[in-house]
Amino acid sequence: MEKRTKLIDSRPAPYSTTATAEGTSADIFHYLLSRKYIQGLVSIQDKVPNTDGLLTITDSDRVPIAYVDVQLKTLKRVNANKPKYQCEKELLAYAWAFRRYVTPYSVAN
């Protein structure tokens, strides 16, 4: 019987060391959303800078009235009781450059 050899002497790339914490953060975030007024999802482990997803805010008739780009950040345990996060200037620049203005019912008309 012939001995089999590996085609490539390597293993697939691993998930990042923060994948578990980021996944848990996204699960908690989705759980806390009010699905009556907020539609959309955020993605983790993506390669898109500055944003993890787009949420649509709706009125009581489910008509879109605003859009919110979301960037999830997992807090360190030391900040759990007094949540805070020091935001990078680039994220603020992105928020300013790509702000979206939606007036009530402008999307529906």
C-alpha positions as CSV (number, residue, x, y, z in Angstrom):
1,M,0.0,0.0,0.0
2,E,1.3,3.4,-1.0
3,K,1.9,6.1,1.6
4,R,-0.3,9.2,1.0
5,T,1.4,12.5,1.1
6,K,-0.2,15.9,1.7
7,L,-0.8,18.0,-1.3
8,I,0.1,21.1,0.7
9,D,2.1,20.9,3.8
10,S,0.0,23.4,5.7
11,R,-3.2,23.9,7.6
12,P,-6.0,26.4,6.8
13,A,-5.8,29.8,8.3
14,P,-7.3,30.0,11.8
15,Y,-10.1,32.4,12.9
16,S,-8.8,35.5,14.6
17,T,-8.1,35.4,18.3
18,T,-11.1,37.8,18.8
19,A,-13.6,35.8,16.8
20,T,-15.4,34.3,19.8
21,A,-15.8,37.6,21.6
22,E,-16.9,39.4,18.5
23,G,-19.5,36.7,17.7
24,T,-20.8,37.0,21.2
25,S,-21.0,40.8,21.0
26,A,-22.9,40.5,17.7
27,D,-25.3,38.0,19.2
28,I,-26.0,40.3,22.2
29,F,-26.4,43.3,19.9
30,H,-29.0,41.5,17.7
31,Y,-30.8,40.3,20.8
32,L,-31.2,43.8,22.1
33,L,-32.5,45.3,18.9
34,S,-36.2,46.2,18.8
35,R,-37.3,44.4,15.6
36,K,-40.5,46.4,15.6
37,Y,-38.6,49.6,14.7
38,I,-35.1,48.4,13.5
39,Q,-34.4,46.2,10.5
40,G,-31.0,44.9,9.3
41,L,-28.0,42.9,10.5
42,V,-24.4,43.5,11.3
43,S,-21.6,41.2,10.1
44,I,-18.6,40.1,11.9
45,Q,-15.2,38.9,10.5
46,D,-15.7,41.0,7.4
47,K,-13.1,42.9,5.5
48,V,-15.1,46.1,5.0
49,P,-13.5,49.0,7.0
50,N,-15.5,51.4,9.1
51,T,-18.8,49.6,9.1
52,D,-20.2,46.2,10.1
53,G,-23.7,46.8,8.7
54,L,-26.6,49.1,7.9
55,L,-29.7,49.3,10.1
56,T,-32.9,50.8,8.9
57,I,-35.0,52.7,11.5
58,T,-38.7,52.5,10.8
59,D,-41.9,54.2,12.1
60,S,-44.8,52.3,13.6
61,D,-46.0,51.4,10.1
62,R,-42.6,49.9,9.3
63,V,-41.8,52.8,6.8
64,P,-38.1,53.6,6.8
65,I,-37.3,57.0,8.3
66,A,-33.5,56.7,8.9
67,Y,-30.4,54.6,8.2
68,V,-27.6,54.0,10.6
69,D,-24.2,52.5,9.7
70,V,-23.1,50.3,12.6
71,Q,-19.6,49.5,13.8
72,L,-19.5,47.0,16.6
73,K,-16.8,47.2,19.1
74,T,-16.3,44.6,21.9
75,L,-15.6,46.3,25.2
76,K,-12.8,45.1,27.5
77,R,-14.0,43.4,30.7
78,V,-12.6,46.3,32.7
79,N,-15.1,48.6,31.0
80,A,-18.1,46.3,31.6
81,N,-19.6,48.3,34.5
82,K,-18.9,51.7,33.0
83,P,-19.0,51.2,29.3
84,K,-16.7,53.4,27.2
85,Y,-14.8,53.1,24.0
86,Q,-12.2,55.5,22.6
87,C,-13.2,55.9,19.0
88,E,-10.6,56.3,16.3
89,K,-10.6,59.6,14.3
90,E,-11.0,57.6,11.1
91,L,-14.3,56.2,12.2
92,L,-15.6,59.7,12.9
93,A,-14.3,60.9,9.6
94,Y,-16.2,58.0,7.9
95,A,-19.4,58.9,9.8
96,W,-19.2,62.5,8.7
97,A,-18.3,61.8,5.1
98,F,-21.0,59.2,4.5
99,R,-23.8,60.6,6.7
100,R,-27.2,60.0,5.3
101,Y,-30.1,62.3,5.5
102,V,-33.6,60.8,5.3
103,T,-36.6,62.8,6.2
104,P,-39.8,61.1,7.3
105,Y,-41.5,59.3,4.4
106,S,-39.0,60.5,1.8
107,V,-38.1,56.9,1.2
108,A,-41.7,55.8,0.6
109,N,-42.5,58.7,-1.8
